[in-house]
């Protein structure tokens, strides 16, 4: 095999406030033809930037300050922009991105976008172009691909759009495809199909692949070699299996530990047989805006959902986006009103409980710790608010309590006077949890509490929640789309689809022997990296 | 698409109907038409005689239906002031106003679209600042003042264009610039922010990763998306030009609908005024409808 791409000592710096910040340093990779390379790292590790430097799509403030890029025995630094765009971009090197919902131009048909990209790089007739466009749409297994040529992106689902994106990237038969988190924005069931598709197409076309991801599990499925990045530098590289089997760098080891830990058994709470929450046939619907001469359409977000949660139990609600799982959580929390049905907490109707009393029983933790904390208040103030509103305590008592809680969630006293923007995502989520538990609630509703966080932080937060669960004997309702988190964390699982519960049961049963067709699909789509999957060579 | 247009058309027609009722009742109920014709110093008997003669003694509803059904027969009433059928007044005066409106919108487009595009492609550059300067100035300067200054400079000091009148194409140049300038700020800024948004959109990154660059990237991939809001505003501005013609036509002595409106108001000529108000409103509605259809054509997501 011959060299396709060789990047030596790439350095990228950011211009900010007249200061030059190096964001990527000493980035060197070597890629053979038809090879697939995974680049793994957390957000901000420079994995995307280094690839944008290769495709000359860097944001304006960033620039390549040194290093060389040799592609197909050609020094790309000697190529000016015009020739690079004409000869390399989209023709030899193509790229697909994370967000398929916005990556296609909404005002042009699928066919037009494909055709234009093809004709731009190839001097052929329109008929030939259409032929090729149909061929590639068929190759990416777009259902009913013949009709799609005249359709617009908004008429396609997320997964279908990502297929079109892939078709667009591959229409010129590139030698290298760069996929930047191509499945992160998609629902789990679609994720696996797209990964499989990229993998298959790589074989048939015979191109090389660089797969950027934060998910070691996904990368291990698709790449021969792997590069692990942290803080703008490569900390480890090698054959994927070898790296997984024997990581040299502590950071890689940490990443792997986080993945494996989710397989271990965790401490269980004492679960009583009496329910703390009773949900009976709750429904919530929304009216679409009325059109002339048409009855307003009604969409059910939640339809006749019933379940009980016992004292001390951790119950997980899983499902795709739009399945109604968050709506259920908000109804139980009293954040939105239901149309029908009944929610009882400790035998009392939720509407009959005073808001201040409800706050002492039930508290939420949300997904995005970057927007849930008010940026103009100190951490101490944010955490103390529930206390000062709901309980009559002196200032020193409140401060003492807050510091105690901060310690409990793993933050030292120093954080008391800091502001949210001085904290990392993980620390912010700890603050959000501290605020939620300061009133010692019996129920915690966690809506995707870790999905906005990097993997290593994710496992720390899960550890914390687990710890608190047993220490304070809290009942937890966990909303998540991440099966591995759910498996690690919950006693029972509720699977929701289109606003209805389609399966409910003991965690192990649902995961190992799912009954419903959709649940089966959901469970099989998880890329779990199991210890015994790694073969020792 | 047809259903979309039919839906919008129904809305436009009902708004038009409401407008006709409001204009008619405002002008015939608030003002006594007989008194208006007779003049301020007229005797009571004279007014009563006129009332009977013109049929103002009948109920206002009957007169409304008579007037409204007349519109469809091409009978818009007789002007008391000019002593002519209103329809022939309209036909006489309309070409001047249409020319002025179209020319001034062309001025707006020619200045604001290229300037907006250049400003968006080079944010915070010299050209961006110049464009901003033009926008702020154009917004701050009143129409009639700009008109007078233009006459002073380009007709009197440097006599390139005629001072006033509507005989030739050259007569329309200065008024069009004056009327067109007032829309430049809104349209240019919208073009700039619209294109700036689009340039940073994900699908432009996709196009760039496919190898498109330079003007081809801007025209084939970005402009259509950025033009969406601009088209709506331009259509509204075109409607505005007809209303705006009242002042500009008076300053430049152009015998168009705007000047007719002013003269009719001063002459208390109710039949002409009520038709003009109605016509201006219908023109406004029509351009809004046109904007909706154009937008739906440009943006497939709107074709519901």
Contacts between the chains, C-beta under 8 A, distances in Angstrom:
chain1	res1	chain2	res2	distance
A	55	B	209	5.8
A	57	B	205	6.1
A	57	B	208	5.8
A	57	B	209	6.0
A	81	B	213	6.9
A	82	B	213	7.1
A	82	B	214	7.9
A	85	B	208	7.7
A	85	B	211	4.6
A	85	B	212	7.1
A	85	B	213	4.5
A	86	B	211	6.2
A	88	B	211	7.5
A	89	B	208	7.1
A	89	B	209	6.0
A	89	B	210	6.4
A	89	B	211	3.7
A	90	B	209	6.2
A	90	B	210	3.5
A	90	B	211	3.9
A	90	B	212	7.9
A	91	B	211	6.2
A	94	B	209	6.8
A	94	B	210	7.4
A	95	B	209	4.4
A	97	B	202	6.6
A	97	B	205	6.9
A	97	B	206	7.0
A	99	B	202	5.7
A	102	B	201	6.6
A	102	B	202	4.0
A	102	B	203	6.4
A	103	B	202	4.7
A	103	B	203	5.8
A	103	B	205	7.5
A	103	B	206	4.9
A	104	B	203	5.6
A	104	B	206	6.8
A	105	B	203	4.3
A	105	B	206	7.6
A	105	B	207	7.3
A	105	B	221	6.2
A	105	B	225	7.0
A	106	B	203	7.3
A	106	B	225	7.0
A	106	B	299	7.2
A	106	B	300	7.3
A	106	B	301	6.0
A	107	B	224	5.1
A	107	B	225	5.6
A	107	B	228	8.0
A	107	B	298	6.3
A	107	B	299	5.6
A	107	B	300	6.4
A	108	B	224	7.8
A	109	B	300	7.9
A	116	B	220	6.9
A	117	B	210	4.6
A	117	B	211	7.7
A	120	B	210	7.4
A	120	B	211	6.4
A	120	B	212	6.8
A	121	B	211	6.4
A	152	B	300	4.2
A	152	B	301	7.2
A	154	B	300	7.1
A	154	B	301	5.1
A	165	B	206	7.3
A	168	B	206	7.1
A	168	B	210	6.7
A	169	B	209	7.8
A	169	B	210	7.9
A	291	B	7	7.4
A	291	B	304	7.5
A	292	B	7	5.2
A	292	B	10	6.5
A	292	B	11	8.0
